[in-house]
C-alpha cells in the first residue's frame, strides 16, 4: 500500500460530547491550531460543532460533519486524516461503522471503550481488512486500559533490567482514587448487562479472561478477573473486586500474546482495590463487594435497571465539573514476581479524575502518538493494544504531557 499524507494528522470524532469537549480543550492547549499537527473536529451536528469552536475560542479549527448512520460521511472523514480518535459510545451501540470504515480505508483509529464483547466482535470482523489496508486499530486508550496495560509493560521492563527476566505473576492494586463514574461508562455497562442477559454464549465468553487473545480458547489456569474479598499478603491489606479489571485484565493478556509472549506463556495478572490492613479494611472491602453485587443484580432486571438509569446513573454526555476533574486523581500499585521468587513494585499515578480529566489527556496523547511517532513502516495494520502498539514511546508522552508518573516504589 502506498502511503500518502492526508490533509489532517488527526480528527476528533464525537468532539461535541462531554469527553470530546475536554479532549479538544487539551489538544488545543497542546498543539494549537494550524501548527505542526493539523487536526479537525467532527460530529453529526454542524450547529454543535459551531458552538464548540466558539466555546473553545478557536474559530479557525476545521470542522467535519459525519454521522455513524451515514457510512459515506465516515468515508469522507477518514479520507482526510491519518488518525481518527473516537469518543462516541457506547461503542457496542454506535462504534462499529467507524471501525469498519477505518479498517477499509487504512485510517488509524483509537478510542476509549471498555466493552470486551464489542472489541472481540470488531477483531473477528475486521482484523483481516485492517491488516490488508494498513489501519492500526487501538481500543481502550483511556483509563481503561492504558494505566494498567502500560503499568505492566513498565514493570516488566524494570524487572528485566533488575533481574534479567520478566515477571510471570503481576498484581495491580488501586491504592487510592477520586473521581465519579461517567455517563458513557454507565451506559456501556448497562448495555453489556442487557446483551449478556439474553445471550448464554456471551455470558460464557465473559467468564474467559483470554477472550481477546488470538487464541481465545486458552485453557491455562488463570485467576478470575474479579478478585474476591481476601487478605493480600503481598500488599499487607484487604482487597475488594475492581470493576475495571474485567476489561483491563483482558487487554494485558492480549498485549502479552501480541508481544509474542514477552511476559511468558504462564503469565498471570489480576486487579483489585486495596482497602487497608485491619478490621476497617475488611469492612470497607466487604461494603464495596456488596455494593458491586447489588449494582450488578439491579442492572440485570428491567424495572431496577430503569430506576438506576433514571435516578442514580449519570446520563451519557454528563460529567463532573471542572473543579471536580482537577481534584480527582489515582494511585495504582503493581507487584510482580519472577519465577525464582524475587519481587518488584512500581506505581502509576494520574493527576486528574480517571474517567474524564485523565482519560482525555491519555486519549489525546495516544492519538498524537499514532499520528506522529508510528509511520506505517514501523507498525503493520491490525488490532493492537496500547502496550503492544506504543510501549515506551507513549509512556514518555504521558509523563511529559498528561500528568502521569511511572516509577519503581
Secondary structure, DSSP 8 states (H G I E B T S, - for coil): ------SEEEEEETTTSHHHHHHHHHHHHHH-SSSSS-EEEEES-HHHHHHHHHHHT-TTSEEEE--TT-HHHHHHHHTTEEEEEE----HHHHTHHHHHHHHHHT-EEEE----HHHHHHHHHHHHHHHHHHT-EEE---BTTBHHHHHHHHHHHHHHHHHHSS--SEEEEEEEEEE----HHHHHHHHHHHHHHHT-HHHHHHHT-TTTTSSSTT-------SS--SEEETTTTEEEEE-TTHHHHHHHHHHHHHHTTSTT-TT-EEEEEEEEESSHHHHHHHHHHHHHHHHHHHHHTSHHHHHHIIIIIS--TT----HHHHHH-EEEEEEEEE-TTS-EEEEEEEESS-IIIIIHHHHHHHHHHHHHHH--TTTS-SEEE-HHHHTTHHHHHHHHHHSSEEEEE-
